[in-house]
Amino acid sequence: MDNNEGGVLAQESLDAELAAVHVSQETISVWAAEAALSVEGVIAIGMHNAAQKKGRRPRVDTKAYGVRVTEDAAAGYTVDIYLVVRFGAKIPEVAWNVQKRVTQGLKEASDIKLKEVNIHIQGVKAD
């Protein structure tokens, strides 16, 4: 066996290990929130109902409370994003743009399988 073959096998083993890395739901939540906030017309990330019922308050350093990620092993991840939009914005257009941006961003950031991205408008606020 020549030295090059051993290096190729080691690289294949390393590639297989790296491919098996699991992305946490919190990480997916933060990525989705950042993508949503980059869309014109989005003022803030809201808070999903489960967090509200538990009496949780969002920490200053995270946007994840406004994004709920659930995983179905067979179908993939479902991402629910709760938003506050700017007064005067076309809500269907903002929702569509957020959905596209989040889907595209998550696919670029990781190789995760998305089932769906759902947008929930919680409020409208003046700038």
Backbone as CSV, one residue per row, in Angstrom:
resi,resn,N_x,N_y,N_z,CA_x,CA_y,CA_z,C_x,C_y,C_z
1,MET,0.857,-1.174,0.000,0.000,0.000,0.000,0.901,1.234,0.000
2,ASP,0.645,2.142,-0.888,1.485,3.343,-0.931,0.918,4.393,0.009
3,ASN,1.738,5.334,0.402,1.352,6.336,1.399,0.135,7.140,0.984
4,ASN,-0.038,7.353,-0.287,-1.164,8.140,-0.773,-2.496,7.445,-0.484
5,GLU,-2.523,6.092,-0.614,-3.771,5.365,-0.355,-4.198,5.521,1.095
6,GLY,-3.242,5.469,2.037,-3.568,5.645,3.446,-4.140,7.026,3.712
7,GLY,-3.594,8.034,3.047,-4.099,9.391,3.206,-5.503,9.545,2.668
8,VAL,-5.775,8.863,1.554,-7.122,8.922,0.962,-8.130,8.264,1.888
9,LEU,-7.758,7.106,2.456,-8.672,6.414,3.367,-8.918,7.240,4.626
10,ALA,-7.859,7.853,5.144,-8.021,8.703,6.325,-8.927,9.891,6.013
11,GLN,-8.786,10.485,4.843,-9.620,11.628,4.453,-11.076,11.201,4.306
12,GLU,-11.312,10.016,3.722,-12.687,9.516,3.578,-13.315,9.288,4.940
13,SER,-12.542,8.750,5.896,-13.034,8.530,7.248,-13.375,9.859,7.915
14,LEU,-12.504,10.837,7.750,-12.745,12.168,8.311,-13.979,12.800,7.685
15,ASP,-14.128,12.688,6.368,-15.308,13.221,5.686,-16.582,12.576,6.208
16,ALA,-16.561,11.269,6.442,-17.740,10.559,6.959,-18.089,11.060,8.363
17,GLU,-17.069,11.282,9.202,-17.327,11.802,10.546,-17.917,13.201,10.494
18,LEU,-17.372,14.055,9.656,-17.879,15.426,9.544,-19.293,15.449,9.004
19,ALA,-19.632,14.545,8.116,-20.976,14.490,7.540,-22.004,14.097,8.585
20,ALA,-21.570,13.429,9.651,-22.485,12.954,10.678,-22.739,13.992,11.771
21,VAL,-22.197,15.182,11.654,-22.382,16.220,12.661,-23.855,16.634,12.701
22,HIS,-24.389,16.729,13.901,-25.795,17.097,14.081,-25.878,18.570,14.488
23,VAL,-26.736,19.314,13.832,-26.940,20.721,14.154,-28.072,20.807,15.170
24,SER,-27.852,21.508,16.274,-28.871,21.597,17.318,-30.055,22.445,16.856
25,GLN,-31.191,22.192,17.467,-32.395,22.963,17.138,-32.225,24.421,17.536
26,GLU,-31.497,24.697,18.599,-31.264,26.092,18.999,-30.431,26.824,17.952
27,THR,-29.444,26.134,17.401,-28.625,26.740,16.351,-29.472,27.043,15.126
28,ILE,-30.318,26.114,14.751,-31.222,26.329,13.618,-32.130,27.516,13.903
29,SER,-32.615,27.626,15.140,-33.483,28.741,15.537,-32.787,30.084,15.364
30,VAL,-31.553,30.163,15.800,-30.802,31.422,15.705,-30.544,31.761,14.237
31,TRP,-30.147,30.770,13.432,-29.920,31.012,11.999,-31.196,31.521,11.341
32,ALA,-32.330,30.891,11.660,-33.606,31.285,11.063,-33.991,32.700,11.494
33,ALA,-33.784,33.029,12.768,-34.114,34.366,13.266,-33.267,35.423,12.580
34,GLU,-31.982,35.155,12.420,-31.108,36.127,11.763,-31.505,36.332,10.307
35,ALA,-31.869,35.254,9.630,-32.310,35.371,8.239,-33.603,36.179,8.163
36,ALA,-34.536,35.926,9.066,-35.817,36.645,9.068,-35.613,38.133,9.323
37,LEU,-34.739,38.467,10.259,-34.503,39.871,10.592,-33.836,40.641,9.461
38,SER,-33.248,39.936,8.513,-32.584,40.609,7.396,-33.563,40.995,6.283
39,VAL,-34.831,40.610,6.426,-35.833,40.908,5.409,-36.458,42.273,5.693
40,GLU,-36.559,43.086,4.659,-37.174,44.402,4.802,-38.636,44.240,5.218
41,GLY,-39.030,45.020,6.214,-40.402,44.967,6.713,-40.517,44.227,8.040
42,VAL,-39.505,43.449,8.392,-39.513,42.741,9.679,-38.877,43.650,10.713
43,ILE,-39.617,43.930,11.785,-39.102,44.787,12.859,-38.476,43.953,13.968
44,ALA,-39.132,42.846,14.303,-38.646,42.048,15.429,-39.124,40.612,15.309
45,ILE,-38.469,39.773,16.067,-38.904,38.396,16.228,-39.827,38.389,17.438
46,GLY,-40.983,37.762,17.304,-41.942,37.693,18.408,-41.559,36.604,19.394
47,MET,-42.556,36.019,20.020,-42.326,34.932,20.959,-43.388,33.877,20.716
48,HIS,-42.954,32.628,20.514,-43.957,31.600,20.241,-44.732,31.253,21.503
49,ASN,-45.921,30.703,21.302,-46.873,30.486,22.395,-46.342,29.605,23.516
50,ALA,-45.560,28.585,23.189,-45.028,27.708,24.235,-44.133,28.492,25.185
51,ALA,-43.323,29.389,24.661,-42.456,30.214,25.511,-43.294,31.175,26.345
52,GLN,-44.360,31.729,25.758,-45.223,32.649,26.493,-45.915,31.939,27.646
53,LYS,-46.407,30.720,27.412,-47.125,29.972,28.443,-46.221,29.608,29.610
54,LYS,-44.934,29.386,29.334,-43.988,29.057,30.391,-43.535,30.311,31.135
55,GLY,-43.961,31.481,30.676,-43.574,32.727,31.315,-42.141,33.123,31.035
56,ARG,-41.586,32.573,29.994,-40.197,32.895,29.648,-40.107,34.289,29.059
57,ARG,-39.021,34.928,29.326,-38.695,36.207,28.707,-37.471,35.986,27.851
58,PRO,-37.453,36.554,26.663,-36.272,36.368,25.823,-35.035,36.974,26.456
59,ARG,-33.931,36.244,26.382,-32.663,36.800,26.837,-32.204,37.818,25.813
60,VAL,-31.422,38.754,26.267,-30.932,39.812,25.390,-30.080,39.236,24.268
61,ASP,-29.339,38.160,24.557,-28.379,37.646,23.593,-28.929,36.612,22.624
62,THR,-30.211,36.345,22.625,-30.741,35.338,21.706,-32.073,35.757,21.120
63,LYS,-32.304,35.325,19.895,-33.563,35.576,19.201,-34.373,34.296,19.112
64,ALA,-33.864,33.225,19.675,-34.430,31.894,19.471,-35.828,31.724,20.068
65,TYR,-36.254,32.584,20.977,-37.577,32.422,21.577,-38.699,32.670,20.577
66,GLY,-38.424,33.333,19.487,-39.438,33.584,18.475,-39.419,32.594,17.338
67,VAL,-38.634,31.550,17.489,-38.546,30.518,16.463,-38.690,29.171,17.148
68,ARG,-39.583,28.355,16.625,-39.762,26.998,17.159,-39.333,26.020,16.072
69,VAL,-38.449,25.113,16.424,-37.961,24.105,15.482,-38.367,22.741,16.016
70,THR,-39.036,21.965,15.175,-39.384,20.592,15.528,-38.812,19.671,14.466
71,GLU,-38.436,18.495,14.904,-37.792,17.552,13.989,-38.631,16.299,13.841
72,ASP,-38.849,15.909,12.613,-39.470,14.632,12.263,-38.369,13.855,11.546
73,ALA,-37.946,12.753,12.132,-36.798,12.016,11.590,-36.982,11.661,10.116
74,ALA,-38.191,11.361,9.714,-38.429,10.953,8.331,-38.596,12.147,7.391
75,ALA,-39.336,13.164,7.842,-39.699,14.272,6.950,-38.740,15.457,7.017
76,GLY,-38.037,15.630,8.118,-37.137,16.769,8.260,-37.626,17.748,9.310
77,TYR,-37.040,18.930,9.292,-37.347,19.968,10.282,-38.503,20.850,9.831
78,THR,-39.322,21.219,10.802,-40.343,22.241,10.599,-39.910,23.456,11.421
79,VAL,-39.895,24.619,10.774,-39.479,25.852,11.431,-40.675,26.796,11.460
80,ASP,-41.074,27.213,12.661,-42.142,28.198,12.837,-41.502,29.476,13.347
81,ILE,-41.747,30.587,12.619,-41.149,31.869,12.972,-42.261,32.862,13.285
82,TYR,-42.143,33.533,14.430,-43.138,34.493,14.897,-42.556,35.885,14.739
83,LEU,-43.248,36.743,13.979,-42.696,38.036,13.588,-43.582,39.210,13.963
84,VAL,-42.933,40.360,14.118,-43.605,41.657,14.190,-43.130,42.417,12.953
85,VAL,-44.094,42.913,12.165,-43.736,43.599,10.924,-44.020,45.093,11.034
86,ARG,-43.371,45.832,10.152,-43.494,47.290,10.123,-44.884,47.678,9.605
87,PHE,-45.471,48.687,10.229,-46.746,49.223,9.775,-46.590,49.715,8.337
88,GLY,-47.513,49.342,7.485,-47.489,49.751,6.087,-46.849,48.726,5.170
89,ALA,-46.166,47.744,5.735,-45.542,46.697,4.906,-46.637,45.780,4.364
90,LYS,-46.395,45.226,3.206,-47.328,44.254,2.625,-47.043,42.905,3.282
91,ILE,-47.929,42.532,4.192,-47.691,41.356,5.025,-47.471,40.086,4.202
92,PRO,-48.290,39.783,3.197,-48.025,38.557,2.429,-46.653,38.570,1.754
93,GLU,-46.240,39.734,1.267,-44.938,39.860,0.615,-43.799,39.659,1.618
94,VAL,-43.927,40.258,2.796,-42.906,40.102,3.833,-42.820,38.636,4.254
95,ALA,-43.969,38.008,4.468,-43.983,36.598,4.878,-43.337,35.708,3.822
96,TRP,-43.664,35.931,2.562,-43.080,35.149,1.480,-41.560,35.343,1.422
97,ASN,-41.107,36.597,1.559,-39.673,36.888,1.511,-38.926,36.257,2.689
98,VAL,-39.547,36.272,3.857,-38.935,35.640,5.024,-38.839,34.132,4.797
99,GLN,-39.901,33.553,4.304,-39.904,32.112,4.054,-38.793,31.721,3.074
100,LYS,-38.660,32.484,2.004,-37.611,32.199,1.014,-36.221,32.387,1.612
101,ARG,-36.014,33.491,2.327,-34.694,33.794,2.895,-34.285,32.746,3.932
102,VAL,-35.220,32.350,4.779,-34.909,31.351,5.808,-34.600,30.000,5.165
103,THR,-35.414,29.597,4.210,-35.188,28.320,3.526,-33.826,28.312,2.848
104,GLN,-33.533,29.357,2.123,-32.256,29.463,1.414,-31.087,29.505,2.407
105,GLY,-31.220,30.296,3.452,-30.154,30.436,4.436,-29.842,29.139,5.165
106,LEU,-30.874,28.399,5.542,-30.649,27.139,6.245,-30.029,26.091,5.332
107,LYS,-30.428,26.097,4.077,-29.842,25.138,3.136,-28.382,25.459,2.865
108,GLU,-28.024,26.745,2.844,-26.628,27.140,2.630,-25.776,26.892,3.869
109,ALA,-26.351,27.100,5.050,-25.591,26.973,6.293,-25.333,25.521,6.680
110,SER,-26.239,24.650,6.318,-26.122,23.263,6.733,-26.846,22.371,5.740
111,ASP,-26.604,21.112,5.868,-27.217,20.153,4.953,-28.499,19.573,5.548
112,ILE,-29.184,20.342,6.386,-30.376,19.812,7.039,-31.532,19.709,6.050
113,LYS,-32.422,18.787,6.348,-33.593,18.573,5.507,-34.763,19.360,6.109
114,LEU,-35.319,20.279,5.324,-36.453,21.087,5.774,-37.758,20.497,5.259
115,LYS,-38.698,20.350,6.151,-40.042,19.927,5.761,-40.844,21.158,5.363
116,GLU,-40.830,22.181,6.250,-41.566,23.415,5.962,-41.080,24.549,6.846
117,VAL,-41.325,25.771,6.360,-41.046,26.989,7.118,-42.358,27.757,7.184
118,ASN,-42.880,27.918,8.401,-44.160,28.586,8.607,-43.929,29.961,9.228
119,ILE,-44.623,30.956,8.700,-44.490,32.331,9.182,-45.777,32.710,9.924
120,HIS,-45.613,33.235,11.134,-46.740,33.674,11.965,-46.534,35.156,12.258
121,ILE,-47.458,35.986,11.842,-47.359,37.428,12.111,-48.070,37.689,13.437
122,GLN,-47.308,38.135,14.418,-47.879,38.384,15.744,-48.313,39.821,15.955
123,GLY,-47.803,40.703,15.123,-48.188,42.082,15.313,-47.627,42.982,14.237
124,VAL,-48.163,44.197,14.230,-47.711,45.229,13.306,-47.359,46.430,14.180
125,LYS,-46.212,47.032,13.893,-45.731,48.119,14.732,-45.149,49.218,13.865
126,ALA,-45.362,50.454,14.270,-44.760,51.585,13.575,-43.281,51.648,13.935
127,ASP,-42.459,52.081,12.980,-41.005,52.191,13.234,-40.711,53.141,14.350
